[in-house]
Amino acid sequence: MNRYDTSSSERLATSVCRRTFLSRTGVGVGAAALASLINRQADAARLAGNPPGTTSALRREPRIKRVIFLCMAGGPSHLETFDYKPELERLSGKPMPESYTQGQPIAQLQGQQLVCQGPLTKFRQFGESGQWISDFLPWHQKLADKICVVKSMVTEQINHDPAHTFMNTGTAISGRPSMGSWITYGLGSEGDDLPGFVVLTSVGGRNPQPIAARQWSAGFLPSRYQGVEFNSSGEPVHYVNAPPGVELAQQRELVNEIQQLNEHRQRTNWDPELETRVAAYEMAFRMQTSVPELMRFDDEPQSILDMYGAKPGDGSFASNCLLARRLVERGVRFIHLYHRGWDHHGDLVKYMNVCCSLTDQATWALVTDLAQRGLLDDTLIVWGGEFGRTPMFQGKGGIGRDHHIKGFSMWLAGGGVRGGMTYGATDDLGYNAVENVVHIRDLHATMLHMLGLDPFRFTVKSQGLDMRLIGVEPARIVREILT
């Protein structure tokens, strides 16, 4: 047999083997294809359904259904709000002991002479719990027995933007999902005509820091879980309303046609982002009727408007707080309010008065209003900034304080939280958290736990890694503050 014949025989044998394989495994290949199709359909149903993203094994009995996060963007001073330090008051004007600051991260005071700055207002104790609250916050003083003040918070980023990123995503690396996206991915929304994750912003105070949309990004999660920013004044959501001359019935017909085309595409080439587009068209259509009704406050009695200090359409923190209550009533899962203006490097007394006058009463009203309506029992409210402020004087433009990450205060209130409790402590000068330290990751873990999600097992595969909101570093559920 020549060389050519040998090659032909080998080709024939290979061909027979392939035919035999395909004929004998046809059922198996078909079953595999069917399984793949079913998995795609199941994934599509999972993304379209409620709740998506988690398995029943991750679920626990939830203490709460939703979260309102009140972010005082810029970093409010814990030393002028909740953390009274008599020793710092005694040392005010004297050199800061080097034992506290040597080798420590300081944002803008690096290399300068460091001088102790005592509290710039009076502190008093309030409520049966005796919470220390400053005179800058007279309305918070009424909440003394409803809030749990955590005085031992720490974070890892000392400048605003990365600190916000760390607070919102658990890492300083841009592009990771925000906590609101994690939560809506895991639990979905209770409503079907509003997004599960809504963002509201207001401005007032010194040097309002910009807040980038990536702070409420879905990161590597399907983009349908990103936060939706509602404008506090003007058109609530851009590009939702139908163009002039287009009636609702016409809009419905157009959306239906687009949905059918997208669904046809999904049957041949399933794509989670196409699912996002399908959901976005449907949600946008529903929001054409739900959002205008939501944003109109004409069904609110004047007594409620006065309670919050809200004026419809003014874009204020007060109006946003009232809107947050209305969003809660409509089943929104995560509501993030930013008030930009707490960057008090100078003129601290002036701008503390400004910021507190804009936020203090409305915060009290939100907690009180939710409690009166029975909604606080299954709502968690978190108040705080991306970091705190130094115990040292900063003199640009008057008395102020620099950024500080080693110890600051936040508070929590609502379902499952021990009201009237002080947890943790900083040292005598308010520099280092020294007792029951609570890291941002611990806050995230506690929040997920309260929502009924296991923070240690709630993972999403991305780039070959099992990603978690709490990251890979040690984190704990702060059970001591829970009922």
N, C-alpha and C positions, 0 to 999 in steps of 0.2 A: 504494500500500500504506500503510495507516495505521500509526500508531506501535505499536499493539498487535501487528499482524502482523509488523512488523520484529523486535519482541522475541521473538515466537514462533519466527521463523526462526533467530534467534541461539541460542535455547535448543535448537532441534532440531540445529543444527550442532554445538553443544557436546556434546550427548548422543551424536551419532554419533561424534564424535572420541573420547569417553571409551570407548564400546563398542568402537570399532576398536582403541584402545590396549590395552584389557583382553584382547580376543580375540587380538591379535597377540603380546602379551607374557605370555600366561598361563603358558606353559612357563617363561619367565624368572622370573616372580614365584614360581611353584611351586618352581623351583630355589633361589631365594633363601630361601624359607621352609624348604626342606629343609636347605640349608646352615646356616641359623640353628639349626635343631633339632640337626643333627649337631654344631655347635660347642658347643651347650649340653651335649650328652651327653659330648662330649670334655672339656669343662671339668669336668663332674661326675666323669668317670673320672680326670681329672688330680688333682682334689682328694681323691678316695678312694684313689688309688694311691700308690705309693712308687717313686721320689721325685717329689713334686709341686713346682710353683713355678718350675722352671728349665728351660732348654733345654740340649740336649747341647753347644751352642756355648759355654756358660758353664763347662763342666766341664773340670777338669784332673786329672791323676793325684793323688789325695789322699795326704798324708803321714799323716793321722790320720783316725779315724772318729768321734770324739766329744770332748767337752770337759767337764771338771769345773772349775768356777769357785769357788774358796774365797774368799769375800768377808769380810774382817775389818771389819765394818761399824762405822763411827765414826772410822776413819782411824788406823791404827797409826803410831807414830813411826819414820820411817826412821833417825833418829839414835840409836835404841835397839835397832835390829834388824840392818840390813845396811850402813849408810853411816857408817863410822868417820871422824871428823873431828878429828885431833889439834889443829889450829889452833883449832877451837871449844872444845876442852878447855882450851887455853892461855888463851883469852879469857874463860872462864867467870866470871861475876860482874861483868864489865866492860860498859860501854855498847855496845850494838850499833851498828856504824858506820852512819851515816845513808845512806851511799852505796848500801847494800843495800836499805833499806826505804823511802826517801823516795818518796812517790807510789805505793807498791805496795799491793795489796789485802791487808788484815789483818782477820780476822773480829771478834775481841773485844778486841784489844790496841790498837785505833785510838786515838790521842791519849794513850796511856800511855807512861811511860818504858820504853824497850826495853833489856833486859839479856840478854847472852849466857848461854845455859845449855848447858854441856858435857854429854857423854853421861853417863848416870846408872848405867852399868854398864861392865864391862870388855869389850873386843873382842879376839878372837884370830883367827888364821888357821887354816883347816882344810882337810883333803884335799890331794891332789896339786896341786889348782888354787890353793890358798892363799886361798880365799874368806874375807873378813872377816865374821864372824858373832858377835853379842853373846852374853853369858852368860845373857841372858834366854831363849835358844832352844837349850838343850843338845841337843835331838833334831834340830833343823835342822842343827846342826853335823855330824851324821852324814850329812847329805844334800849336803854341800858340792860333791861332784863330780857330782851328779845334777841340780842346779838351775842355771838361767841367771838371775842377778840383774840386772835392769834398774834402774840407779840414776838414770836421767834422765827419769822419767815426769813429764808435766805434764798438767793438766786446766784447765777454765775456770770451774768453779763452786765457790765457797768455803764454802757451807753444805750440810749433810748431804743433805737430800732432793733438791735440784736436782743435787748432785754425784753421787748414786746414779743419778738419772735420766740424767745425761750419761754416766756409766760404762756403763749398761745399754742405752741407746738411741742414743748418739752425739749427743744434743741435750738441752738443758734444757727443751724444749717437751714438756709432758705429752701423752700420747696416741699417741706413736710406738711402733712395734714394738720389743720388747727383742731383744737379740742372740740369745737362745735361740729366740725366735719366728722370727727371720730364718733361723736355721740349720735348724730343723725344717721350715720352709716350703720351703727350698731342697733339703733332703736327705731329709726324712721320718725315720722311725725304723726301726731294724733289727728291733725286736720288734713284735708285733701285739696284745699283751695288757697293755701299759703305755703311758702317754703318752710322747711323744718328748722332752718337756721337763718336768723335775721340779724342784721347789724344796723345800729343807729349811732350817729355821731353828733356831737355838739361842741361849741367852742366858747371859751371865755376865761381869761386869766393871762398869765405871762407866757410869752413865747410858745404859742401852741405848736406842738410837734406834729409833723405830718404822720398820718396813719396810712400805710400802703395796703392795697387790697389783698396782697399776699398774706396779710395777717389773718384773713379768714378763708384762705385757700384750702381746697380739698387735697392738694399735693398729689400723691400717687393713687389716691382713691378716685373713683369715678367722679367727674366734675359736677355731677348733679348734687353732690353733697357739700359744695362750697357755700359759704354764707352769701346771702343776698342783701346788699346795702339798700336800705330805704332812705330816701331823702327826707330830711326833717321839714323842708319847706319846698314849695313848688310842686312839680310832678313827682309823686312818691317813688315810682320806679320807671326809669327810662325805657322807652320802646315797648311798653306793654299795651298802651291804649291803641285802639284801632285808628287808622288814618281817617281824616274827614271824609264823610260820604260812604264809609264802609259800615254796614249794619252788622249786628251781632250774629244774625243767621248766616250772612255771607262769610263772616270770619269762621264760624263753626264748620261750614262746608269746606273751606280752604284747609283748615286744620285736619279735618277728617281725610281729605285727599292726600295730604302730606304724610299723615300717619300710615295710610295704606301703602304708599310707596316705600316708606322706611321699613315697615313690617315685611314687605316683599324682599327687600334687601337683606334684612336680618335672617330670613330663612336660608339664604345661600351663603352669607358671610357675616356671622354674628360678631358684633362689636359693642363693647360696653359703652363707648362714647356715642354710638348711634342710639343706644337705649337712653342715654342722657338727653340727646336731642329730641327724641320722641317725648320723653317726660317734660322737657322744657317747653315744647310747643303746647302741650296740654295744660301745664301749670300756668303759662302766660295767658292762655285763653280764660282759665278760671279766675286769674287775678284781675282780669278786666272788670269783673263785677265785685270781687271780694275786697280789693285794695281800696277803691274809692270809699266803700262803706266803712272799712276799717279806719281810714284816715279822717273821716268826718266825726267831729266830736259833738255834733248837735244833739245826739241822744244822751250826752252826759249832763247831769244837772250842774248848775252853777256852783253848788256846794263842793262838788268833786273837783271842778276846775280850780276853785279857790284853795282847796286842800293841797293840791299839787303846786299851785302857783303857775298853772299852765295857761297859755294863750294859743289856741289852735293855729298852726301854720307858722309859729315864730321860730322854729328850729332849735328850741331851748332844750336843755337837759330835763327840765320839768315836763315839757310836752312829751319827750321821749319816754320818760318814766310812765306817764299815763298810757302812752302807746304800748309800752311793754306789758302793762296789765291787760290791755285789750288783746294783745297777741297771745298771752297766756290763756285767755278765755277761748281763743280760737284754735288751740292745740299746737302752737309752735313749740318746738322742743328746746331750742337753745337761742337765747336772746342776748346779744352782746352790745352794751351801751358804752361808748367811749366819750368821756368829756376831756377835751384837749385844753390844757392851760395850767397844769400843776408843776411846771418846770421852774422852781423858785430859787434860782441862783442869787437873785437880788430882790430887794423890796418885799421880803417875805410876808411881813404883816399886811401890807397893802393887798398883795395878791392872794394870800390866804383868805382874807375877808371877801375878795371878789369871788374866788372859786367856791367857798363855802356858802355864800349867799345864793349862788346859782345851783348848788347841788344838795345842800343839807336838808332843806324842807322837803324837796321832792323825793329824796331817799326815804325819809320818815314816812311820807305819804304813801309811797309804793308798798313798804312793809305793812303799814297799818291797813291800807285798802285791801291788800291780798288777804290779810288775817281776817278782816271783817267779812269777806266774801267766802271764807273757807278754802282759799286757794294757797295759802302759805303752808298748809300741812303737807302738800306734795310738790312744793317748789323750793329750790335752793337758791338763795341770793348770796352772791360773793361780792365784796367791796374791797378795792385796793388798787395800787399802781404797780408798775413794772419793777420798782425798787423803792427804797426809802431815801433818807437824807442824812448827811453827816452830822455828828455832834459838834463839828468845828464850824467856825465863822467863815463865811465867804462874803467879801465886801464889794462885789461889782454891783453898782447901782443901788447900794444900800445893803442892809443886813440880809443875808441869804444862806443857803446851805447847798453843798455839792451832792452828786449822786452817791448812793450808798447801797451795798449789796449784802453786807455781813449780818444785818439784823434789821427788820422793819415789821410793820403791823398790817394785817388784813383782818376783815371780819366775815363771818358767815352767819346766816340766819335762815330759818325755815324748817321744813320737815326733817326730822331726824337729828337736828343740831341742838345741843344744850344751850339754851338761851341764858344770858346772865353769867356766862363763864369767861374767865380769862385763862388762856392756855399759853404756856411758854413764857420766857423772859429774856431780855437782853441784860448785859452787864450794867454796872452803876452809871455808866456814861451813855448807854444806848448805842454802843458801837458793835459788839459781838452778840449774836444769839447764843446763850449759854445754857438754857434749860428747855428741854423738850423741843429741840430744833425741828422745824418743819421746812423741808425743801419744796420747791415748786413741784417736783415729781410726786411728793407725798400728797400735795393738794390735788393733783390730777388723779392719783390712785384713789383717794377718798371720794372724789366726785364720781368717778366711774362706779365705785362700790355702792354708793348711795343710789345710783341709777339702776342697780341690779346687774351690772356687768363686772366680770372678773378682770381687774386691771392687769393681772399677771398672765392671763391666758388669752386676752382679747388682742389678737395679732392679725396682721395682714401681710401676705407674702409680697415683697418688693425687692427686685434685684437680687433674688436668691436669699434674702434675709426675712426672718419673721419680725416685722416691725411692730412696735407698741408705742402708744402715746407716752408711756412712762419711760421708754428707752430701755437700755440694758444695765444702767447703773442701779444700785439698790434703791428701793422705794418702799414705803409702808403706808398702810391705811391708818389714819389718825383716829383710832377707835375711841380714844379718851374723850373726844368732843362730841361723840354721837350718843344719842339716847338709847 
